[in-house]
Amino acid sequence: MIQETLQAASEQMEKTIEATSEDFASVRTGRANPGLYSKVMVDYYGSMTPLQQLASFTTTDARTLLITPFDVSALRNIEKALSDSEIGANPSNDGKVIRVVTPELTAERRKEYVKLVKSKAEDHKVSLRNARRKAKEAIDKMVKDGETGEDEGMRAEKELDAMTRKHSETIEEMAKRKEAELLEV
């Protein structure tokens, strides 16, 4: 029973690491990257659809991205969604593809992105702590109800703490790498 609780906590923490990775990929670094547009939603025939389901992406150089819609009739809606997004993209379309030139990041904008990364990292660490708290409560209940011994409960808590620490350090490391990438000129 304790192993199942620890396994569930571990899976939850792994999902948090994946979510952190996806969040960090959506933070701009001055280079053209299709991951930046993963959260852009396009009004496609009345329903909001992720851009990555409507088009293919090609990186032509370090700062230029070509977006080729699968359905050319969606071109205008994709262009509007890109303009309205918080990415700061300035799309131009030639009737078949959309070109997005990623502008150079200013020092001020880089600092804002670093703050954003730190904030996202802290949010994900809170998710880790919530998973830990939930597992600890389940272990404490098992000990209290007599389903398991106190020694086994203590051992499980130590294992849970080590797991939480490891995942927290992983998020810290990911944040430091992203910060270094953002501050790189």
MARROMI-475228 format. One record per residue: residue in three letters; x, y, z of N, C-alpha, C in turn. Coordinates in steps of 0.02 Angstrom, whole numbers, padded with zeros to 5 digits, always signed. Example, Ala and Ser with C-alpha at 12.3 -4.5 7.8 and 13.67 -1.06 7.14 Angstrom:
Ala+00660-00284+00390+00615-00225+00390+00660-00165+00390/Ser+00642-00112+00354+00684-00053+00357+00645+00002+00394/
This chain:
Met+00041-00060+00000+00000+00000+00000+00044+00063+00000/Ile+00096+00063+00040+00141+00121+00043+00177+00130-00025/Gln+00199+00074-00054+00233+00078-00119+00187+00108-00172/Glu+00123+00091-00170+00076+00119-00218+00069+00194-00208/Thr+00067+00216-00146+00063+00287-00131+00124+00324-00156/Leu+00183+00295-00143+00246+00326-00166+00249+00327-00243/Gln+00225+00273-00274+00225+00269-00347+00180+00323-00377/Ala+00121+00332-00347+00074+00384-00370+00105+00454-00363/Ala+00139+00465-00306+00172+00530-00296+00227+00540-00347/Ser+00265+00488-00361+00319+00492-00410+00292+00509-00479/Glu+00238+00476-00498+00207+00490-00564+00183+00562-00568/Gln+00152+00586-00513+00128+00655-00512+00187+00704-00519/Met+00242+00689-00485+00301+00732-00488+00332+00730-00558/Glu+00332+00673-00590+00358+00668-00659+00316+00709-00707/Lys+00250+00709-00697+00205+00750-00739+00220+00823-00728/Thr+00236+00842-00667+00254+00911-00652+00318+00931-00689/Ile+00367+00886-00690+00429+00900-00727+00414+00909-00801/Glu+00371+00867-00830+00353+00874-00901+00318+00941-00913/Ala+00273+00960-00869+00237+01024-00876+00286+01082-00871/Thr+00335+01076-00827+00386+01128-00820+00424+01136-00886/Ser+00444+01080-00914+00481+01080-00976+00440+01114-01032/Glu+00376+01097-01036+00333+01127-01087+00325+01202-01075/Asp+00316+01222-01012+00310+01293-00996+00373+01331-01015/Phe+00431+01303-00999+00493+01337-01014+00505+01341-01090/Ala+00482+01292-01127+00490+01293-01199+00450+01349-01231/Ser+00396+01369-01198+00354+01423-01226+00380+01493-01209/Val+00435+01497-01171+00464+01562-01155+00517+01576-01208/Arg+00511+01633-01239+00552+01653-01295+00625+01665-01277/Thr+00671+01649-01322+00742+01660-01308+00778+01700-01363/Gly+00742+01728-01410+00775+01767-01462+00789+01726-01525/Arg+00780+01661-01521+00788+01618-01579+00720+01593-01601/Ala+00712+01581-01666+00649+01555-01691+00642+01482-01668/Asn+00587+01468-01635+00576+01402-01606+00502+01386-01609/Pro+00482+01332-01643+00411+01315-01647+00378+01305-01578/Gly+00417+01287-01528+00390+01278-01461+00360+01342-01432/Leu+00382+01399-01458+00355+01463-01434+00281+01469-01449/Tyr+00259+01435-01501+00190+01443-01524+00145+01385-01501/Ser+00169+01345-01454+00130+01287-01432+00066+01307-01395/Lys+00064+01366-01366+00005+01387-01328-00041+01435-01368/Val-00023+01449-01431-00063+01494-01473-00125+01456-01498/Met-00183+01485-01484-00246+01455-01505-00275+01496-01562/Val-00300+01461-01614-00327+01493-01674-00401+01477-01679/Asp-00441+01528-01697-00512+01518-01709-00519+01485-01777/Tyr-00531+01420-01777-00535+01382-01839-00606+01354-01846/Tyr-00645+01384-01890-00715+01365-01900-00754+01364-01835/Gly-00744+01417-01795-00784+01425-01734-00758+01390-01672/Ser-00705+01350-01678-00678+01318-01617-00605+01337-01610/Met-00585+01346-01548-00515+01365-01534-00472+01302-01541/Thr-00423+01306-01587-00380+01249-01603-00307+01269-01594/Pro-00266+01225-01565-00195+01241-01559-00163+01250-01628/Leu-00122+01301-01634-00089+01316-01697-00050+01256-01725/Gln-00019+01218-01681+00021+01162-01704-00020+01107-01738/Gln-00086+01108-01729-00129+01060-01764-00151+01086-01832/Leu-00138+01150-01845-00162+01180-01907-00107+01195-01958/Ala-00043+01189-01937+00010+01209-01982+00075+01172-01967/Ser+00120+01174-02016+00187+01146-02004+00235+01205-01997/Phe+00290+01193-01962+00338+01245-01947+00405+01228-01979/Thr+00438+01278-02006+00505+01270-02034+00547+01329-02011/Thr+00606+01314-01984+00651+01367-01963+00699+01380-02021/Thr+00696+01441-02050+00739+01455-02108+00807+01482-02086/Asp+00808+01521-02033+00872+01543-02003+00859+01553-01928/Ala+00908+01580-01894+00904+01584-01820+00844+01625-01795/Arg+00821+01672-01836+00767+01715-01813+00703+01713-01855/Thr+00702+01672-01907+00643+01671-01951+00610+01602-01950/Leu+00545+01603-01943+00506+01541-01942+00453+01545-01996/Leu+00447+01492-02036+00395+01488-02087+00340+01443-02060/Ile+00279+01469-02062+00221+01431-02040+00178+01417-02101/Thr+00171+01354-02119+00133+01334-02178+00068+01300-02155/Pro+00011+01334-02165-00053+01304-02144-00071+01244-02187/Phe-00102+01193-02156-00125+01136-02195-00185+01156-02237/Asp-00224+01203-02212-00283+01229-02246-00271+01303-02258/Val-00262+01323-02321-00244+01392-02338-00299+01441-02316/Ser-00361+01417-02310-00415+01463-02289-00407+01485-02217/Ala-00365+01451-02179-00354+01469-02109-00298+01521-02101/Leu-00267+01541-02157-00209+01586-02156-00224+01650-02117/Arg-00278+01683-02132-00295+01747-02100-00305+01738-02024/Asn-00341+01685-02005-00353+01673-01933-00288+01657-01896/Ile-00244+01620-01928-00179+01605-01897-00139+01669-01888/Glu-00139+01711-01940-00102+01774-01936-00130+01818-01880/Lys-00196+01821-01873-00227+01861-01821-00209+01833-01751/Ala-00212+01767-01744-00195+01736-01679-00123+01750-01661/Leu-00077+01748-01709-00007+01763-01695+00002+01836-01674/Ser-00032+01881-01709-00027+01953-01692-00054+01966-01622/Asp-00108+01932-01603-00140+01944-01538-00105+01908-01481/Ser-00060+01861-01496-00027+01822-01444+00022+01865-01404/Glu+00039+01841-01344+00085+01878-01301+00158+01869-01320/Ile+00170+01833-01374+00238+01818-01396+00272+01880-01425/Gly+00231+01925-01452+00260+01984-01482+00281+01971-01554/Ala+00248+01923-01586+00264+01905-01655+00235+01957-01703/Asn+00271+01969-01758+00247+02014-01809+00244+01974-01874/Pro+00188+01938-01885+00184+01894-01944+00171+01932-02008/Ser+00196+01905-02063+00181+01931-02129+00165+01871-02173/Asn+00112+01878-02214+00092+01820-02254+00095+01838-02328/Asp+00113+01787-02368+00119+01798-02440+00064+01760-02478/Gly+00012+01739-02443-00043+01703-02474-00038+01628-02466/Lys+00022+01602-02453+00031+01530-02444+00062+01512-02377/Val+00110+01553-02355+00143+01540-02291+00146+01605-02251/Ile+00158+01597-02187+00166+01654-02142+00239+01654-02119/Arg+00271+01712-02126+00339+01721-02102+00337+01759-02036/Val+00371+01732-01987+00375+01767-01922+00449+01778-01908/Val+00468+01841-01905+00537+01858-01887+00537+01875-01813/Thr+00577+01838-01775+00582+01848-01703+00627+01909-01692/Pro+00601+01961-01661+00643+02020-01649+00696+02006-01595/Glu+00749+02044-01597+00801+02037-01546+00771+02055-01478/Leu+00792+02020-01428+00768+02035-01360+00808+02091-01330/Thr+00773+02139-01300+00808+02193-01265+00828+02167-01196/Ala+00874+02201-01164+00897+02181-01098+00838+02182-01048/Glu+00795+02233-01055+00737+02239-01011+00690+02179-01021/Arg+00678+02161-01084+00633+02105-01100+00663+02039-01074/Arg+00728+02032-01080+00761+01971-01055+00750+01964-00980/Lys+00756+02020-00944+00746+02018-00871+00674+01999-00854/Glu+00626+02025-00893+00556+02007-00882+00546+01932-00892/Tyr+00578+01904-00944+00572+01832-00957+00605+01791-00902/Val+00660+01816-00874+00692+01780-00819+00645+01778-00759/Lys+00612+01835-00745+00563+01837-00690+00507+01787-00703/Leu+00484+01785-00766+00430+01739-00784+00452+01666-00773/Val+00513+01650-00793+00539+01582-00784+00542+01565-00710/Lys+00567+01612-00669+00571+01599-00597+00502+01588-00567/Ser+00454+01627-00590+00385+01621-00565+00356+01553-00584/Lys+00367+01533-00647+00341+01468-00669+00375+01411-00631/Ala+00439+01418-00618+00476+01366-00580+00447+01360-00510/Glu+00433+01416-00479+00405+01414-00411+00335+01383-00411/Asp+00295+01399-00462+00228+01369-00467+00233+01293-00473/His+00281+01270-00512+00288+01197-00520+00316+01165-00457/Lys+00358+01201-00420+00382+01173-00357+00325+01168-00307/Val+00277+01214-00310+00218+01210-00267+00179+01147-00284/Ser+00175+01130-00349+00141+01069-00369+00176+01007-00340/Leu+00242+01009-00340+00280+00954-00310+00264+00947-00236/Arg+00264+01004-00201+00250+01002-00129+00179+00978-00115/Asn+00132+00996-00159+00063+00972-00151+00060+00896-00159/Ala+00096+00870-00208+00097+00796-00218+00128+00763-00157/Arg+00181+00793-00129+00214+00766-00070+00166+00767-00010/Arg+00132+00823-00001+00085+00830+00055+00030+00777+00051/Lys+00003+00768-00008-00051+00719-00018-00027+00648-00001/Ala+00034+00631-00025+00062+00564-00011+00076+00557+00064/Lys+00103+00609+00095+00119+00606+00167+00055+00596+00208/Glu+00002+00631+00189-00061+00622+00225-00086+00551+00219/Ala-00079+00521+00159-00100+00452+00149-00058+00404+00191/Ile+00007+00416+00195+00052+00374+00236+00034+00381+00310/Asp+00025+00443+00333+00006+00455+00403-00059+00420+00420/Lys-00107+00421+00374-00171+00388+00386-00161+00312+00392/Met-00118+00284+00350-00105+00212+00353-00074+00193+00420/Val-00027+00234+00444+00005+00221+00509-00047+00227+00565/Lys-00088+00279+00562-00138+00291+00614-00190+00235+00616/Asp-00210+00211+00558-00260+00158+00554-00231+00089+00568/Gly-00166+00085+00576-00134+00022+00592-00122-00023+00532/Glu-00128+00005+00471-00117-00035+00411-00043-00049+00400/Thr-00001-00007+00430+00071-00015+00424+00104+00009+00488/Gly+00166-00013+00499+00202+00006+00559+00231+00076+00555/Glu+00248+00105+00614+00277+00172+00616+00344+00175+00581/Asp+00385+00123+00591+00451+00121+00558+00445+00124+00482/Glu+00398+00084+00458+00387+00082+00385+00361+00150+00361/Gly+00319+00182+00401+00293+00248+00384+00349+00300+00382/Met+00394+00296+00431+00451+00343+00434+00496+00333+00373/Arg+00509+00269+00357+00551+00253+00299+00520+00281+00235/Ala+00455+00273+00228+00419+00297+00169+00421+00374+00165/Glu+00416+00407+00223+00420+00480+00223+00489+00504+00201/Lys+00542+00469+00225+00610+00488+00204+00618+00478+00129/Glu+00591+00424+00103+00595+00411+00031+00556+00464-00007/Leu+00498+00483+00019+00456+00535-00011+00493+00602-00012/Asp+00526+00619+00045+00565+00681+00049+00622+00682-00002/Ala+00656+00626-00008+00712+00621-00056+00686+00629-00128/Met+00630+00598-00142+00600+00603-00209+00581+00676-00224/Thr+00550+00709-00174+00530+00779-00183+00591+00823-00194/Arg+00643+00813-00154+00704+00852-00160+00735+00843-00230/Lys+00737+00781-00253+00767+00766-00319+00729+00803-00374/His+00662+00799-00372+00622+00832-00424+00627+00908-00419/Ser+00630+00933-00358+00637+01005-00348+00703+01030-00377/Glu+00756+00992-00365+00822+01010-00392+00821+01007-00468/Thr+00784+00960-00497+00778+00956-00570+00745+01020-00597/Ile+00692+01043-00564+00659+01105-00586+00706+01164-00579/Glu+00744+01167-00523+00793+01221-00514+00844+01221-00571/Glu+00869+01162-00588+00919+01156-00641+00890+01178-00708/Met+00828+01158-00722+00795+01178-00784+00787+01254-00787/Ala+00769+01284-00730+00760+01357-00727+00827+01392-00738/Lys+00881+01366-00708+00947+01397-00718+00969+01393-00790/Arg+00956+01335-00823+00975+01328-00894+00936+01377-00937/Lys+00871+01383-00923+00829+01429-00962+00850+01502-00950/Glu+00867+01517-00888+00890+01585-00871+00955+01601-00909/Ala+01001+01554-00909+01064+01564-00945+01051+01573-01020/Glu+01005+01534-01046+00987+01539-01117+00957+01608-01133/Leu+00915+01632-01087+00883+01698-01097+00934+01755-01093/Leu+00981+01749-01047+01029+01804-01038+01087+01803-01088/Glu+01091+01746-01125+01144+01740-01176+01130+01789-01232/Val+01179+01829-01250+01169+01880-01303+01197+01855-01368/
